[in-house]
Each structure stands twice: as C-alpha cells, then as structure tokens.
Amino acid sequence: MASPGVWYDGNKVAPDRPHQKAKDGLGVQLQLTKNAAFFSDWALPQPPSLQIVRTAQAGDRVYSVLLFFGAGKNPKGESNVTFSGRVLDPQGKLLQTFDDVRVLQGPNRAGEYNLCLSEGYMTAQFSAESRKGIYTFELTVTDHVKMVSIPLVQTIELK
C-alpha cells in the first residue's frame, strides 16, 4: 500500500528494508518473480497477483519487479525515472549489468500515490551449470526530476 510518500504494513508505517524504501515522496519496492506474464497482465482491468519467489532451480528465469509511487513530474507533467542494476552470483561475481533502464519516462498520468509498475526489468536465467546459493539483485532507482536516488537489494536462492 502506498500513501503519502511512505510504505505501510497494515496500518503502520513500514520501516525501510533493503528491498523497499521511500525518500522524498518516492517509494520503490523490488520483488522477484518467475511469472513473465505479470508485466503484460498489469494492464488488465484487474491487476494480477504478484507471485513472489525466494528460491529457484536450474532452468528457471527470474524477473525483477519494480513497483513504485510518487515519481516527480516536471511542469509539463512528465517524469524521468530510471534504474541501473546488476546481478551477482553467490561468490559476489558480476553476472549481468543493466544501465539506464526505463522506469517511467514521459507523460505521467498516475496519481501521486498510485502504485505503478516499472516499464523495464532485469532478468536472470539459471542453468544446470549455475552455482547453487544466494544470488543478489542490486539496483539504484533515480528520479531525475526530484533528484532522488534509492538503492534496493533483493536475493534469491538457487537450489
């Protein structure tokens, strides 16, 4: 739930967590899913349920899901929010990088605290050769209108 510029857990303001933070009215949350259809289903009249995953197996493809609210708007009502990120293996070795991925760029018709889905995402494909253990998705969301950057971290265990 998003409202006025903070995340809630029930009726209490949720503290910042590595995967969920708010700063200067911008709230961002990073989750992981195996459901590729989630992104296209978001546009349906009834938003889909997010199937969050914490574990994966060889053959799985995992997608980052970046939810946000409160993107800054310029005088023309346009937003410019991006993220850059990386995926690390269990030994901290860099697997992939993602630079200047679109979160929301251009006209922003969302209400200030409407929950929105990022236009872009990160993926990781696990193979039989992938090292078992904890993989880390790190990203930094930057609102270029509000001049705010928020780092997020989410993990998944490959079994």
matplotlib code that plots the C-alpha trace (Angstrom):
import matplotlib.pyplot as plt

x = [0.0, 1.3, 0.2, 1.5, 5.1, 5.7, 5.1, 2.6, 2.5, -1.2, -1.9, 1.6, 4.3, 6.8, 10.5, 12.9, 14.1, 16.8, 14.1, 11.6, 12.3, 10.8, 12.5, 11.2, 7.8, 9.2, 8.5, 10.2, 10.0, 11.9, 10.5, 11.4, 9.0, 9.2, 5.9, 6.8, 3.1, 2.9, 4.1, 1.5, -1.2, -0.6, -2.5, -5.7, -8.7, -8.0, -4.2, -2.6, -1.4, 2.4, 3.8, 7.0, 9.7, 12.6, 14.0, 14.8, 16.1, 18.2, 16.1, 14.3, 14.2, 13.7, 12.4, 12.8, 9.5, 10.0, 6.9, 6.9, 4.8, 5.4, 7.5, 8.4, 6.7, 8.2, 5.9, 4.7, 3.6, 6.4, 8.5, 12.0, 12.8, 15.4, 17.3, 20.7, 21.4, 23.4, 23.0, 25.7, 26.4, 26.8, 30.5, 29.8, 30.9, 29.2, 26.8, 24.9, 24.6, 21.6, 22.1, 19.6, 16.6, 13.3, 11.0, 8.8, 9.8, 7.5, 3.8, 2.8, -0.9, -0.7, -1.9, 0.9, 0.5, -0.9, 1.1, 2.9, 5.0, 8.3, 8.4, 11.7, 13.1, 16.1, 16.3, 18.5, 18.4, 19.7, 21.2, 22.4, 25.9, 24.8, 26.4, 23.9, 23.5, 22.2, 22.1, 21.7, 19.8, 21.0, 19.6, 19.5, 16.4, 16.9, 14.2, 15.8, 13.1, 13.1, 16.9, 16.5, 18.3, 17.3, 19.3, 17.5, 18.6, 16.7, 18.0, 17.0, 18.4, 19.3, 18.7]
y = [0.0, 3.5, 6.7, 9.8, 9.0, 6.0, 2.3, 0.7, -2.7, -3.0, 0.4, 1.1, 2.9, 0.2, 0.9, 1.0, -2.5, -3.5, -4.2, -1.5, 2.2, 5.6, 9.0, 12.5, 11.1, 8.5, 4.9, 1.9, -1.8, -4.7, -8.2, -11.2, -13.5, -16.3, -15.1, -13.3, -12.7, -10.5, -7.5, -7.7, -8.7, -5.4, -3.5, -5.7, -4.1, -6.4, -6.2, -9.6, -11.1, -10.9, -14.4, -13.5, -16.1, -16.6, -19.8, -21.0, -24.1, -24.8, -23.8, -21.0, -17.5, -14.9, -11.3, -8.2, -6.5, -2.8, -1.2, 2.5, 5.6, 9.3, 9.9, 13.5, 15.5, 18.5, 21.5, 19.6, 16.6, 14.4, 12.0, 10.7, 7.8, 5.1, 2.4, 0.8, -2.6, -5.8, -9.4, -11.1, -14.8, -16.5, -15.6, -11.9, -12.3, -10.0, -11.9, -9.1, -5.3, -3.2, 0.5, 3.3, 1.0, 2.9, 3.0, 5.9, 8.4, 10.9, 11.8, 10.7, 10.4, 8.5, 10.0, 10.9, 7.8, 5.3, 2.1, 1.8, -0.9, -0.1, -0.2, -2.2, -5.0, -7.2, -11.0, -13.9, -17.3, -20.2, -23.2, -26.6, -25.0, -22.2, -22.2, -23.1, -20.5, -16.9, -14.6, -10.9, -8.3, -4.8, -1.7, 2.0, 3.9, 7.5, 10.1, 12.7, 15.3, 15.0, 14.4, 11.4, 8.0, 5.0, 1.7, -1.6, -5.2, -8.5, -12.0, -15.5, -18.9, -21.3, -24.8]
z = [0.0, -0.9, 0.7, 1.5, 0.5, 2.7, 2.6, 5.0, 6.7, 7.7, 9.3, 10.5, 8.5, 7.3, 8.0, 5.1, 4.2, 1.7, -0.9, -0.1, 0.6, 0.4, 0.2, -0.5, -1.6, -4.0, -2.9, -4.5, -3.9, -5.6, -5.8, -7.9, -9.9, -12.4, -14.0, -17.2, -17.9, -14.8, -16.9, -19.7, -17.2, -15.3, -18.0, -17.5, -15.6, -12.6, -11.8, -11.4, -8.1, -7.8, -7.3, -5.3, -5.4, -2.9, -4.5, -8.0, -9.7, -12.8, -15.9, -14.1, -15.5, -12.8, -13.4, -11.2, -10.4, -9.5, -8.0, -7.3, -6.4, -6.2, -9.3, -9.8, -12.5, -14.4, -15.3, -18.4, -16.2, -17.4, -15.3, -15.8, -13.6, -14.5, -12.7, -13.1, -11.6, -11.5, -10.7, -8.5, -8.1, -4.6, -4.6, -5.5, -9.1, -11.5, -13.9, -15.6, -15.6, -16.6, -17.2, -17.5, -17.7, -18.1, -15.0, -16.2, -18.8, -20.4, -19.6, -16.1, -15.6, -12.3, -9.1, -6.7, -4.7, -7.2, -7.3, -10.7, -12.4, -13.9, -17.7, -17.6, -15.6, -15.0, -15.7, -14.7, -16.3, -14.2, -15.9, -14.8, -14.6, -12.4, -8.9, -6.1, -3.4, -2.9, -5.9, -5.4, -7.5, -6.7, -8.3, -7.8, -8.8, -9.8, -10.2, -12.4, -11.7, -7.9, -7.9, -5.6, -5.8, -3.8, -3.7, -3.4, -2.9, -3.3, -3.1, -4.4, -3.5, -6.3, -5.0]

ax = plt.figure().add_subplot(projection="3d")
ax.plot(x, y, z, "-o")
ax.set_aspect("equal")
plt.show()
